[in-house]
Amino acid sequence: MIEHSGLLQPESEQAVVESLDEFLETTTTAEPLTFGKIAVRRLMRDRLTIAALLLLTVLVLLSILADVFSVHVLKWNPNSTDLMATFQRPSSAHLLGTDQLGRDQLTRLLFGGRVSLAIGFSGSFIAMTLGVFIGIAAGFFGGFVDDIIMFFINTLQSIPTLFLLLIIVALFSPSALWLTLIFGFLGWMNVSRIVRGEVFSVRERDYVIAARALGSSEPSIMMRHILPNIIPIVIIIAARDIGSLILSESALSFLGLGIQPPTATWGNMLSKAQQYFILGPHLVIFPGVLITITVLSLYLIGDGLRDALDPRLK
C-alpha cells in the first residue's frame, strides 16, 4: 500500500487555498502606506513632539480667545488700572498678580501672547512665502536668473540684520503690523538659500524630466512637481523661524524699540518688569516662562517634524 505522506489531503488543500485567497484579498484591498501616512505614524510615536504641539495649541487658543476669557472668566480688562492694588502677588482675585499700575497680569499675558504669536506666525509666513518662490526660481532656472538672485541675497546678507533692524525700528517706531512686515521682508534670504539647494536636486529627478518630455509648462512643473517635494523642509524651517521671531520681538522690546505700551506683548512686559524685580518678581517670571515654553515647543516641533519627514528613516 502506497502512503501519500508527502502530499496534502483534500481537506488540507482546501484550507491552503482558502488561506491564500484571504491573503490575496487583504493585500489587494488594504490601502498602501503613503509617505504622508508614514510621517504621521512616526509623529504620533514621538511623545515629546506631541506634548509640545498640544502645549503650543493651548497657548495659541488662549491668546486667540483672550477677549472671551478675560471678560467671562477673569472679569478684567488688560488696560484697566487700579493704583490701590499695585504689585499684588498671585491670589484668587488676580491669579498671576498685578503690575506697577494695578493691571491684571494674566489678562495682559493673554493679550500680549496674541500680539507676540501673531508677529511670529505672520512674519514667518511672509518670509516663507517670499523665500520659497524666490528659491524655486533660482534653483529651477539657474544660469543668469540664479546669478542675479544670489547676488541680491549676498548683498542683503552682507549687512548685519540686527543693525539694519535696529535702524529701521528706531527711525519708524513701527506698530505690530509694520514690525511683522519688517521681520518678513528681512527673513526670507536663508529660506531661499535652502530651497534653492533642494530644487537643484529635485529638478533632475525622473518625474520632472518626464513632465518636461510630456510638454508641461515651467510654471506647472514648479507648482505640481517641485513645490510639493520641498514642502517638508519648508515646514521644518517655519517651525523654528516662528520661535526666532518671537525672540527677536522680545529682544527689541527689551531694548525699548519694540511694540510700545499700552499694547501688551510678552517682550515689552518683560522689559518693563525688570526695574520692578524686587517689588514684583512675578512680573518678570511669568512672561519669561511663557516665552521660554513657546520657543522651546516650536523647536521641539521642528525637530520632531524633521525626524518624521526624513525619507531615510524607516
C-alpha positions in Angstrom: 0.0 0.0 0.0 1.5 3.3 -1.0 1.4 6.2 1.5 0.9 9.7 0.3 2.8 11.3 3.3 4.4 14.0 1.2 1.1 15.1 -0.4 -1.7 17.2 1.0 -5.0 15.6 1.8 -8.0 17.2 0.0 -9.2 18.9 3.2 -5.6 20.4 3.7 -5.5 21.5 0.1 -8.8 23.3 0.5 -7.6 25.0 3.7 -4.5 26.2 2.0 -6.5 27.6 -1.0 -8.8 29.5 1.4 -5.9 30.9 3.3 -4.3 32.0 0.1 -7.5 33.7 -1.1 -7.8 35.6 2.2 -4.2 36.7 2.0 -4.7 38.0 -1.6 -7.9 39.7 -0.6 -6.3 41.6 2.3 -3.2 42.6 0.3 -5.2 43.9 -2.6 -7.9 45.8 -0.6 -5.5 47.3 2.0 -4.5 50.9 1.2 -0.8 51.3 0.6 1.2 53.3 3.1 2.0 56.7 1.5 4.8 58.9 2.7 2.3 61.2 4.4 0.8 58.3 6.4 4.3 57.1 7.4 5.2 60.6 8.5 2.0 60.9 10.6 2.7 57.5 12.2 6.2 58.5 13.1 5.0 61.8 14.5 2.4 60.1 16.7 5.0 57.9 18.2 7.1 60.9 19.3 5.5 61.8 22.6 7.7 64.8 23.2 6.7 66.4 19.9 3.1 65.7 20.5 3.3 67.2 24.0 5.0 70.3 22.6 2.3 70.5 19.9 -0.5 70.3 22.4 1.0 72.8 24.7 1.5 75.3 21.9 -2.0 74.7 20.7 -3.3 75.6 24.2 -1.3 78.8 24.3 -2.5 79.8 20.8 -6.1 79.1 21.6 -5.9 81.1 24.9 -4.4 84.0 23.1 -6.9 83.9 20.3 -9.8 83.8 22.8 -8.3 86.4 25.1 -11.3 88.7 24.8 -13.8 85.9 25.8 -11.6 84.6 28.5 -10.9 87.9 30.1 -14.5 89.1 30.0 -16.3 86.0 31.1 -13.8 84.3 33.3 -11.2 86.8 34.7 -13.5 89.8 34.6 -10.6 92.1 33.9 -9.6 94.5 31.1 -6.0 94.4 30.1 -5.6 98.2 30.3 -7.7 98.9 33.4 -5.6 100.3 36.2 -6.0 100.2 40.0 -3.3 102.2 41.8 -4.6 100.8 45.1 -3.7 97.2 44.0 -0.2 97.5 42.6 2.4 94.7 42.8 0.0 92.3 44.3 1.2 88.7 44.4 -0.8 85.9 42.8 -4.1 85.4 44.6 -7.7 84.3 44.0 -8.5 87.8 42.8 -5.5 88.0 40.4 -4.3 84.6 39.6 -0.9 85.9 38.4 -0.8 89.1 40.4 -0.8 92.7 39.3 1.7 95.1 37.8 3.0 98.5 38.7 -0.3 100.1 37.6 -2.6 97.5 39.2 -3.4 95.8 35.9 -4.2 92.1 36.0 -1.1 90.2 34.9 -2.8 87.1 33.5 -5.1 89.2 31.3 -2.2 91.2 29.9 -0.3 88.0 29.3 -3.2 86.6 27.2 -3.4 89.7 25.1 0.3 90.0 24.9 0.5 86.4 23.7 -1.9 87.3 20.9 0.4 90.0 19.6 3.7 88.1 20.1 2.4 84.9 18.5 0.8 86.9 15.6 4.1 88.6 14.9 5.9 85.2 15.0 3.4 83.3 12.8 2.7 86.1 10.3 6.3 87.2 10.0 7.3 83.6 9.4 4.6 83.1 6.8 5.8 86.2 4.8 9.4 85.1 5.0 8.5 81.5 3.9 6.3 82.7 1.0 9.0 85.0 -0.4 11.8 82.6 0.3 10.1 79.6 -1.3 9.2 81.2 -4.5 12.4 83.1 -5.0 14.4 80.0 -4.1 12.4 77.9 -6.5 13.0 80.4 -9.3 16.8 80.5 -8.6 17.1 76.7 -8.4 14.8 75.8 -11.3 16.0 78.3 -13.9 19.7 78.5 -12.8 22.1 80.4 -15.0 21.6 84.1 -15.2 18.5 84.1 -13.1 20.3 82.3 -10.3 23.3 84.6 -10.5 21.1 87.7 -10.2 19.1 86.3 -7.3 22.2 85.1 -5.4 23.9 88.5 -5.9 20.9 90.2 -4.4 20.8 87.8 -1.5 24.5 88.0 -0.8 24.3 91.8 -0.9 21.5 91.9 1.6 23.1 89.3 3.9 26.4 91.3 3.9 24.5 93.9 6.0 24.2 92.8 9.7 20.5 92.0 10.1 20.4 93.1 13.7 21.9 96.6 13.0 19.6 97.1 10.0 16.6 96.1 12.1 17.6 98.4 14.9 18.0 101.3 12.4 14.5 100.7 10.8 12.8 100.3 14.2 14.5 103.4 15.7 13.5 105.5 12.7 9.9 104.5 12.2 8.7 103.2 15.7 6.6 100.5 14.0 3.3 99.1 15.1 2.7 95.4 15.4 1.7 95.2 11.7 4.8 97.0 10.5 7.1 95.0 12.7 5.6 91.8 11.2 6.3 93.1 7.7 9.8 94.1 8.6 10.5 90.7 10.0 9.0 89.0 7.0 11.0 91.1 4.4 14.3 90.7 6.3 14.0 86.9 7.0 13.5 85.3 3.6 17.1 85.1 2.4 18.2 82.0 4.4 15.0 80.3 3.3 15.8 81.0 -0.3 19.2 79.5 0.0 18.0 76.3 1.5 15.1 76.0 -1.0 17.4 76.7 -3.9 19.7 73.8 -2.8 16.7 71.4 -2.6 15.4 72.5 -6.0 18.8 71.8 -7.6 18.3 68.1 -6.5 14.6 67.8 -7.3 14.7 69.3 -10.8 17.0 66.4 -12.0 14.7 63.6 -10.9 12.9 61.3 -13.4 9.4 62.6 -12.9 10.5 66.2 -13.6 12.3 65.1 -16.7 9.2 63.1 -17.8 7.0 66.1 -17.2 9.3 68.2 -19.5 9.2 65.5 -22.1 5.4 65.4 -22.0 5.3 69.2 -22.7 4.3 70.5 -19.2 5.0 74.2 -18.9 7.6 75.5 -16.5 5.1 77.1 -14.0 3.2 73.8 -14.0 6.4 71.8 -13.3 7.4 74.2 -10.5 3.9 74.1 -8.8 2.9 70.4 -9.3 6.3 68.6 -9.1 8.9 70.7 -7.3 6.9 72.7 -4.7 5.2 69.6 -3.1 8.6 67.9 -2.7 10.2 70.8 -0.8 7.2 71.5 1.5 8.5 69.2 4.3 11.8 71.2 4.6 9.8 74.4 4.5 7.6 73.3 7.4 10.6 72.5 9.5 12.2 75.8 8.8 9.0 77.7 9.5 8.6 76.0 12.9 12.0 77.2 14.0 11.6 80.6 12.4 8.5 81.4 14.4 10.4 80.9 17.6 13.2 83.0 16.4 10.9 85.9 15.5 9.2 85.7 18.9 12.7 86.0 20.5 13.5 88.9 18.1 10.4 90.8 19.1 11.3 90.2 22.8 14.8 91.4 22.3 13.7 94.6 20.6 11.2 95.2 23.3 13.8 94.6 25.9 15.9 97.3 24.2 12.9 99.6 24.2 12.5 99.5 20.4 9.6 97.1 20.1 5.9 97.5 20.4 5.2 100.4 22.7 2.8 100.3 25.7 -0.1 100.3 26.4 -0.2 97.5 23.8 1.0 94.4 25.6 3.5 91.9 24.3 5.5 89.3 26.2 8.6 91.2 25.2 7.6 94.7 26.5 6.0 93.2 29.6 9.3 91.6 30.4 11.2 94.8 29.6 9.1 97.0 31.8 9.2 94.5 34.7 13.0 94.3 35.0 13.1 97.6 37.0 10.4 96.2 39.4 12.0 92.8 40.1 12.3 93.4 43.8 8.8 94.7 44.3 7.1 92.2 41.9 9.3 89.2 40.8 6.2 87.6 39.3 6.2 90.4 36.7 9.5 89.0 35.3 9.0 85.3 35.9 5.7 84.7 34.1 6.4 86.5 30.7 9.9 84.8 30.7 8.4 81.4 31.3 5.8 81.8 28.5 8.5 83.0 26.0 10.7 80.0 27.0 7.9 77.5 26.8 6.7 78.8 23.4 10.1 78.9 21.8 11.1 75.5 23.2 7.8 74.0 22.0 8.4 75.3 18.5 12.0 74.0 18.4 10.8 70.6 19.6 8.1 70.5 17.0 10.7 71.4 14.3 12.9 68.6 15.4 10.0 66.1 15.5 8.9 67.1 12.0 12.4 66.8 10.8 12.6 63.2 12.0 9.0 62.4 10.8 9.6 63.7 7.3 13.0 62.2 6.8 12.7 59.7 4.0 15.9 57.9 5.0 14.3 56.7 8.3 12.3 53.5 8.4 
